[in-house]
Amino acid sequence: MTITNVRVKLLKKRDGKLKAVASIVIDDVFVVHDIKVIETGEDCFVVMPSRKGPDGEYRDVAHPLNSEVRENIKNLIITDYRKLLEAEEAAAAEGEAVEEAAVEKEEQVAE
């Protein structure tokens, strides 16, 4: 079994522990949506899609059957999640640099 595609979407509001939602494609033929990326302090983990049962308990809709596959899925998703965060931070820093340059230019023109 090979994970052939990973898609991670950062949530716009990331106030709580839920930071992103991911999908994976297995062997180019099967997709699993709604995998949640949870961040608690320095640690990140993934939660497989689940549904609330009649007894109020949540049960996974789809999940790996062994820890090796679970760890592989987690690593792929968390790696992509962190790349997205880095890209977002770089874009924000670049935006700040552009704003600062514009302010400097305005100040020079005013002098």
N, C-alpha and C positions, 0 to 999 in steps of 0.2 A: 504494500500500500504506500502510495506517495501523495503527499500534499502538493498539488500542482499549482495552486493559486491561493493567495491570502489577501484579503481586503480588510482594511481597518478604517473605520470612520470615527474621527474624534467628535465627541459631543460638544455642542456649543456651550452648554452650561455644564461645567465640571466642578461644581461646588462640593458635591458629595464624593463618595468613594467610586462610583461608576464613572469611568473616564472615556470609554470608547465601546463601540460594538464592532464585531468582526464577523466575517464569513470565510469559510475555507472550501476549496474544491478538492475532492479526492479523486485521483486517477483520471482527471478531466471528465468524470461522468457523474459525480455525486456531490451536492453542495449542502453545507450545514450553515444556516444563518443564525443570527442573534446570539453569538458567543460574546459574553460580556467581559470587558477588561476592567478589573477592580484594582484600585491602588490604595494601599494602607501604609502611610508613611513612606518608607524606602522600598517596600516590597510590592510587587505586582503579581497578580494571578488572573487566570481566566475561569469563567463559570460557563458551563455548557448550557444550551437552551433548555428551559424547563417550563412546566405547566403546573398550575395549582390543581390538586385533586379534590374530590368531594370532601375529603377529611381535612382539608386546609393545608396539607403537606405539599411541598413542591417536589416534583420528580423530574429528572432529566428526560428530555424528549429523545436526545441522541447523546451518546457519550462513548469514549474509548473503552475497550474491554481490558486494557492492560496499562500499567504505569509508563511503559516506554513510549507508547503512542501518545498518551496524555502529555508527557513531558515534551515530546517533539512538537505537538500542536501548540502548547504553551510557549515554547521558545520561539517558534516562528511568529506567532501573533505578537508577543511582547517585543521582539526585535523590530517588527514593522511599526508598532505603536511608538516605541522610543525614537525611531527615525522620523516619524511624523512630528513628534514633539520638538525634536531638534530643528527640523525644517521650519516649523511654526515660530520658534524662538529666533532663528536666523532671520526670517522674514520680518519679524517685529523689530529686531535690532536694526535691520537695514532701513526700515521705515522711519525709525527714530533718527538714524543718521541723516536721512534725506530731510526730515523736518528740521534738525539742527542746522544743516547746511543752508536751508532756506531762511531760517531766522538770522543766521550770520550774514547772509547776503542782504537781507532787509536792513540790518543794523548798519552795514557798510554803506548802503545807498542813502540811509538817513543822515549819515555823517557828512 
